[in-house]
Amino acid sequence: SYIWWSCLVSPAVFVALAYPMVGYSEGSFGKPVFFYLCICGIATASSGLCLLLLSLTSSLGAGVSTSSIVLTVLLMYSGFLRPAGAIHPLLRWLVYASPYSHGFQAMVSSELRGLDTKIDADGYDAVDVRGDIWLVQFNIDPSGSNKYAAALAIIAVVMWALAFVPVQLQLYNGGLRCPTCRRLKDTKQEPGNKKYEGLGGGQANEDGIFNHVFSWDNLTVTLPNGKPVFQGFTGMAQSQRALA
């Protein structure tokens, strides 16, 4: 359902709203479909990369932050903000690794190739400009839209394949993300053994993970200015169970 919504439905909504505003290929059918497929490829590659980074980080917050930074860097070196030829050679590999780069080149080369733009300014003769000229300014091959789309598809498949490697190898576990839990896992405590009894007197399950239960009754919290935060608050928190 995640792939269906994020990689197919959301791009369809975006293209339906944005493409008519661009108006490059009005009346055409093939180019809007190609544009949509490129957006789907970018969304698929980006979500696969985020899943990979999330599976390798210690928490959800760290995974989201790391993913945002990596995607921002890949977007900066996609060739859109700055032509690939103007990027430092040591950083130019980011252009080839960025799904945004290949998606941008595929969409732009498809839309501008063979498109005539008429520039008519007051006091000057009208000039017809071929779309290929704009592509050359960004070091984009006018006839390479299929090549760029194929590279985008390869990156998307590789990202999702790599994302499932940590899951398949069980390099992370939702119940073992915190350092304390990993240390408890290393003890390999047998169920019912109180030698490594955890906080709150919890007992280890079959996997050696402690099942802690914390409860509070009639909890009252008051701010320094006298305003109450909680009054008579009662609840319970149990390890490995989500809180509402």
C-alpha positions in Angstrom: 0.0 0.0 0.0 2.9 2.3 0.7 4.4 1.8 -2.7 1.0 2.2 -4.4 0.3 5.5 -2.6 3.7 7.1 -2.5 5.1 5.9 -5.8 2.0 5.8 -8.1 -0.9 7.8 -6.7 0.9 10.8 -5.3 2.9 11.3 -8.5 -0.3 11.0 -10.5 -1.9 13.8 -8.5 1.2 16.0 -8.8 1.4 15.5 -12.6 -2.3 16.1 -13.0 -1.9 19.5 -11.3 1.5 20.6 -12.4 1.8 19.4 -16.0 -1.0 21.5 -17.4 0.6 24.5 -15.8 3.9 23.8 -17.7 2.1 23.4 -21.0 5.2 22.2 -23.0 3.4 19.5 -24.9 -0.3 20.4 -25.0 -2.3 17.9 -27.0 0.3 15.2 -26.7 -0.2 11.9 -24.9 3.2 10.2 -24.9 5.2 13.0 -23.2 2.8 13.5 -20.2 2.9 9.7 -19.6 6.7 9.8 -19.8 6.8 12.7 -17.4 4.6 10.8 -15.0 6.8 7.7 -15.2 9.9 9.7 -14.4 8.2 11.2 -11.4 7.2 7.7 -10.3 10.9 6.6 -10.7 12.1 9.5 -8.6 9.6 8.8 -5.9 10.5 5.1 -5.9 14.3 5.7 -5.8 13.9 8.3 -3.0 11.7 6.2 -0.8 14.0 3.2 -1.3 17.0 5.3 -0.2 15.0 6.6 2.8 14.1 3.0 3.8 17.7 2.0 3.5 19.0 4.8 5.7 16.2 4.3 8.2 17.0 0.6 8.6 20.7 1.5 9.3 20.0 4.2 11.9 19.3 3.8 15.6 15.9 5.5 15.7 13.1 6.9 13.6 14.2 10.5 14.3 17.8 9.8 13.2 16.6 8.0 10.1 14.3 10.8 9.0 17.0 13.5 9.7 19.7 11.5 7.8 17.3 10.9 4.9 16.5 14.6 4.6 20.1 15.6 4.6 21.1 12.9 2.0 18.1 13.8 -0.3 18.9 17.5 0.0 22.5 16.8 -1.1 21.4 14.7 -4.0 19.0 17.4 -5.1 21.7 20.1 -4.9 23.9 18.1 -7.2 21.2 17.0 -9.6 22.3 19.3 -12.4 19.2 21.5 -12.0 20.6 24.2 -9.7 24.0 24.0 -11.4 25.0 22.3 -14.6 27.0 19.1 -14.1 30.0 20.5 -16.0 30.3 23.4 -13.5 30.4 21.0 -10.4 33.8 20.2 -8.9 35.2 17.0 -10.4 35.6 15.4 -6.9 31.8 15.9 -6.4 30.6 15.1 -9.9 30.0 11.5 -9.0 27.0 12.7 -7.0 25.4 13.8 -10.2 25.5 10.3 -11.6 24.3 8.8 -8.3 21.4 11.2 -7.8 18.0 9.9 -9.0 17.0 13.6 -9.3 19.7 14.1 -11.9 18.6 11.3 -14.2 14.9 12.1 -13.7 15.4 15.8 -14.4 17.5 15.0 -17.5 14.9 12.5 -18.8 11.9 14.8 -18.3 13.6 18.0 -19.7 15.1 16.2 -22.7 11.7 14.7 -23.5 9.9 18.1 -23.2 12.3 20.4 -24.8 13.6 18.3 -27.7 12.2 19.7 -30.9 10.3 22.4 -29.1 10.5 25.9 -30.7 10.4 28.9 -28.5 9.6 32.2 -30.0 11.3 35.2 -28.3 9.6 38.5 -29.3 10.7 41.6 -27.5 9.6 45.1 -28.3 12.0 46.9 -30.7 13.7 43.6 -31.8 13.0 41.1 -34.5 11.3 37.8 -33.3 13.7 34.9 -32.9 12.9 31.2 -32.9 15.0 29.2 -30.4 15.2 25.5 -30.6 14.7 23.6 -27.4 17.9 21.7 -27.9 19.9 24.9 -27.2 18.5 24.9 -23.6 19.5 21.3 -23.2 23.0 22.0 -24.3 23.3 24.7 -21.6 22.7 22.0 -18.9 25.0 19.4 -20.6 22.0 17.2 -21.4 21.9 15.0 -24.5 18.8 16.0 -26.5 18.3 12.4 -27.7 19.1 10.7 -24.4 15.7 10.7 -22.6 15.4 6.9 -22.8 18.9 6.5 -21.5 18.3 8.8 -18.6 15.0 7.0 -17.8 16.7 3.6 -17.8 19.4 4.9 -15.4 16.7 6.2 -13.1 14.9 2.8 -13.2 18.2 1.0 -12.3 18.8 3.3 -9.4 15.3 2.8 -8.1 15.6 -1.0 -8.2 19.1 -0.9 -6.6 17.9 1.3 -3.8 15.0 -1.0 -2.9 17.2 -4.1 -3.2 19.7 -2.6 -0.8 17.0 -1.4 1.5 15.9 -5.0 2.2 19.5 -6.2 2.8 19.5 -5.0 6.5 16.1 -6.5 7.0 16.9 -9.8 5.4 20.1 -10.1 7.4 18.4 -8.8 10.6 20.9 -6.1 11.1 18.4 -4.2 13.1 15.4 -5.1 15.2 12.7 -2.8 16.5 13.1 -4.2 20.0 16.9 -3.9 20.0 17.4 -0.3 18.8 18.5 1.2 22.1 22.1 0.5 23.4 20.8 -0.8 26.7 18.6 -3.4 24.9 21.6 -4.4 22.7 23.7 -5.0 25.8 21.0 -7.0 27.3 20.8 -9.0 24.1 24.5 -9.8 24.3 24.0 -11.4 27.8 21.8 -14.1 26.2 19.9 -14.3 29.5 17.7 -17.4 29.8 14.0 -16.8 30.5 13.4 -16.6 34.3 17.0 -16.0 35.1 17.2 -13.0 37.6 21.0 -12.6 37.3 20.5 -9.7 34.8 17.2 -8.5 36.0 16.3 -5.2 34.4 14.8 -2.0 35.8 11.4 -2.5 37.3 12.0 -6.2 38.0 11.1 -7.3 34.4 11.7 -10.8 33.2 13.5 -11.7 30.0 11.5 -13.4 27.3 12.6 -16.2 25.0 14.8 -13.7 23.0 16.5 -12.4 26.0 14.6 -9.1 25.9 13.3 -7.7 29.2 9.6 -7.0 29.4 9.3 -3.9 31.7 6.0 -2.5 33.0 5.9 0.9 34.5 2.7 2.2 36.0 1.7 5.4 37.8 -1.3 6.3 39.9 -2.7 9.7 40.8 0.2 11.5 39.3 0.2 15.3 39.6 2.5 17.7 37.8 2.5 21.4 38.5 4.6 24.1 36.8 6.7 26.6 38.9 4.0 29.3 38.3 1.4 27.1 40.0 -0.5 26.0 36.8 -1.2 22.2 36.8 -0.1 20.0 33.9 -1.5 16.7 35.2 -3.9 16.1 38.0 -4.7 12.6 39.2 -3.1 11.1 36.1 -3.0 7.3 36.0 -1.5 5.1 33.3 0.9 2.3 32.4 3.8 1.9 29.9 5.1 -1.5 28.8 8.2 -2.2 26.8 7.7 -3.2 23.1 4.2 -1.7 23.1 3.3 1.5 21.5 1.7 4.3 23.5 -1.3 6.2 22.3 
